[in-house]
Amino acid sequence: MIGILIIAHAPLASALRDCALHVFPDCAAGVLAVDVLPNEAPELSLAQARRAMALLGSEEFLLLSDVFGATPCNVANQLNDNARTRLVAGANLPMLLRSVCYRHESLDQLLTRAQAGGTQGVMTVASTAPQNQTGTRHAPSHHDHQQ
């Protein structure tokens, strides 16, 4: 299976991993996080990321980072050899959940799934009245108004 390594500004990497484990607790061994701390030398984050890759023990890796051009992405890019790794910037939870579900596919297929999950997970949600919820009952003369 492909190992997934999240490298992002602290505490986002760990938070994303924790959320993924909330939904898919059995994926813990295949997903690790490196939180890049403020004012930490990039070399330290790179060393942490290399250790995490070794712990994952995979032949191939999907690297997820939060912001293109920022330190976490630059660290991840130093690990990205395009032979056994792929790097996606702009990581979000839908991207990670999709990635976890398709770790068994090829690295290129997983890359495509990750990008699709990330973009399809961003949408405008219309404001609507709550459906099928019991609310507080008011006197007949009371009127609720929505703006």
N, C-alpha and C positions, 0 to 999 in steps of 0.2 A: 504494500500500500504506500501511497505517496504521503510523506510527512508534510504537515502544514506548520509553518513558522510565522507568527505575527510579530512584526517589529514596528513599534509605534511609540509616540510620546506617552510617558507615564501619566496616568495609570491605564491608558486606553488598551494597550495590548493585553494586559491581564484581565481587564474588564470584558473584552470581547471573548477571550477564552472562557472565562467564567460563565458568560451567557450561553456559549455554545455547549458547555458541559451541563448547563441547566436543562437544555433541550435534548442533548444527546450525551448522557453521562458515560456511555461506553466508548467515547472517542478520546478520552483523556490521554491515552498513550500516544496518539497520533497528532496531537495539536499542542504546541508549546508557544509561549509568549516571552518576548524580551521588551521590557519597558525601558525606554531611553529616558534617563533622568536629565533634568535641566543642569547645565554647566558640567556635565560629565564628558570626558574626552571620548570622541567617537571610537578610538581604539579600544576602550573598555567595553563599549556596546558591541563592537565587532567581535571581540573575544567571547563575550557572553553568547552571542548569536552562533558562533562556531561550536561552542559547547552544547548549545541547545540542539543544533543539527546532529551532533554526535549522539546525543541522548535519544533523539528520534530514531536513529539507526536505519533510516530509509535510504534507498538508492536514488530516489528522486524527491524533490521538494517544491512545494508551492510557497512562495514568500509573499506575505501580505504586509503592506505598509500603509500608513495613514495619509501622508501628504507628499506628493511628488516634489522633489527638490529639497525637502527638509532633511535633517540629520538622520532620522530613522530610515528614510528611503535611500539615502546615500549609503548608509551602513548595509542595508539589504542588497543594494546594487553591487557592492563589493563581493557579495556571496553569489551573485547571479552569473553563472557561466553559460546560460542558454543551452547547455547540453543536458544537464540533469536538474536544472532549476528553471523556474519561471517566476517573475516578479510582477505583482499588480499593486499599483498605488491607488489610494482612495478607498481603503478597506472600510467596510461597514458590516453590520451583523447579518443582513440577508446574504451578502457575499460569502461570509464565513460559513453560514449554515448550509448554503448550496455546496460549498467546497467539501464540507464534512460528509455530506450525503453521497458525493461522487468520487471519493478518494480512490476507488477501485478502477477508475477509468484511466486512460493514458494521460500523460502530463499535459499535452496540448488540448485534449478534450476537457480536462479539469480546468485549465486556464479559461477556456471559452465559457464553461459553466459558471466559474467564479465571476467573470465580467458580467454575464447575463444576470446572475443573482443580484449583483451589486446595483446594476442599473434598473432592473425591474422592481427592486425593492424601494426605489425612490418614486413616490407618486403623490399627487395632490389628493387629499381626502376631503370630500364635501362634508360640510356640517349638516347633521341631521338630528332630528329628535330621537331620543333613546327609544328603542323598540322593545316591546314585551317586558317592560320593567314596571314593577308595582311601585308607585310613588306614594307620597303622603296624601291622604285624603283631606280636602279642605271643605269648608262650609260651602253650600251651593252658591252663595253670593260672592265667593272668592274667585278671581280670574287670574290665571298665570299668563304673562305676556312674554313672548320671545322677541328679541330684537334682531 
